[in-house]
Amino acid sequence: MAENLKGIGAAPGEAEGEVMVIMNGEGMDSFPEGNVLVADKVDPTMASLFKRAAAVVTDSGGKTSHAAIFAREHGIPAVVGVNSATSDLQNGTKVKVNGDTGDIVVL
């Protein structure tokens, strides 16, 4: 089981949901409503996912990254700069994301 993770709180708020890891854009079309988007990084081609995501977590980035900006625009929490989110979190794992503190708690 994955352990709790810590990153940079980049968009405020808290949300819970199941993890879906998106690597290199694969699986974007089947991203379920209310899941937590976990990616190595976010680029503009992934913007549509933010309409369905409960929160976003990325391995890289900072408060001015695409992930942080898109999350703030859509009013969902974001934690960026986690480094190991895509390897430590598995699809279907339920997590709570705190975009204020940068904490990701495995539930």
C-alpha positions in Angstrom: 0.0 0.0 0.0 1.2 3.5 -0.9 2.2 5.8 1.9 1.0 9.4 2.4 2.8 11.8 0.1 3.8 15.5 0.3 4.2 18.1 -2.4 3.5 21.8 -3.0 0.0 23.0 -2.4 -0.8 24.8 -5.7 -4.6 25.2 -5.8 -6.6 25.5 -2.6 -9.2 23.1 -1.3 -9.7 19.4 -0.4 -11.1 16.6 -2.4 -11.3 12.8 -2.2 -11.4 10.3 -5.0 -9.9 7.3 -6.7 -6.5 7.8 -8.4 -6.2 7.5 -12.2 -2.7 7.8 -13.4 -2.3 9.4 -16.9 1.1 9.0 -18.6 1.9 10.6 -22.0 -1.8 11.3 -22.5 -2.8 7.6 -22.5 -6.3 7.0 -21.1 -7.5 10.6 -21.2 -10.7 9.7 -23.1 -11.7 7.2 -20.4 -11.0 9.4 -17.4 -13.9 9.0 -15.0 -15.8 12.0 -13.5 -14.6 12.6 -9.9 -11.3 10.7 -10.0 -8.0 12.3 -8.9 -5.8 13.0 -11.9 -2.2 11.8 -11.2 0.4 12.6 -13.9 4.1 13.2 -14.2 3.3 16.6 -15.6 0.3 18.4 -17.3 0.4 20.0 -20.7 -2.3 22.0 -22.5 -3.7 18.9 -24.3 -4.9 17.6 -20.9 -7.0 20.7 -20.0 -10.3 18.9 -20.7 -9.5 16.5 -17.8 -9.9 19.3 -15.3 -13.6 19.5 -16.0 -14.0 15.9 -14.7 -11.2 15.6 -12.1 -11.9 16.0 -8.4 -8.2 17.1 -7.9 -4.8 16.9 -9.5 -1.4 15.6 -8.3 1.8 15.8 -10.3 5.3 14.6 -10.0 6.8 17.9 -11.2 5.8 21.5 -11.4 5.3 24.5 -9.1 2.7 27.1 -8.3 2.9 28.5 -11.8 2.8 25.1 -13.7 0.0 24.2 -16.1 -1.4 21.8 -13.5 -1.7 24.6 -10.9 -3.1 27.2 -13.2 -5.7 24.8 -14.8 -6.7 23.6 -11.3 -7.2 27.1 -10.0 -9.3 28.0 -13.1 -11.5 25.0 -12.5 -11.7 25.4 -8.7 -10.2 22.0 -7.8 -7.3 21.3 -5.4 -3.8 20.6 -6.8 -0.6 19.3 -5.3 2.4 19.5 -7.5 6.1 18.6 -7.2 5.4 15.3 -5.4 8.3 13.6 -7.4 7.0 10.0 -7.0 3.2 10.2 -7.3 3.0 8.3 -10.5 5.0 5.4 -9.1 3.7 5.5 -5.5 0.0 5.8 -6.3 -1.9 3.1 -8.2 -5.1 3.3 -10.2 -8.1 2.9 -7.9 -6.4 3.9 -4.7 -8.6 6.3 -2.8 -6.9 9.4 -1.6 -7.6 12.8 0.0 -5.8 15.7 -1.7 -5.2 18.9 0.3 -4.2 21.7 -2.1 -3.6 24.1 0.9 -1.0 22.0 2.7 0.3 19.8 -0.1 -0.7 16.6 1.6 -2.0 13.5 -0.2 -3.4 11.0 2.3 -4.1 7.4 1.3 -7.5 6.4 2.6 
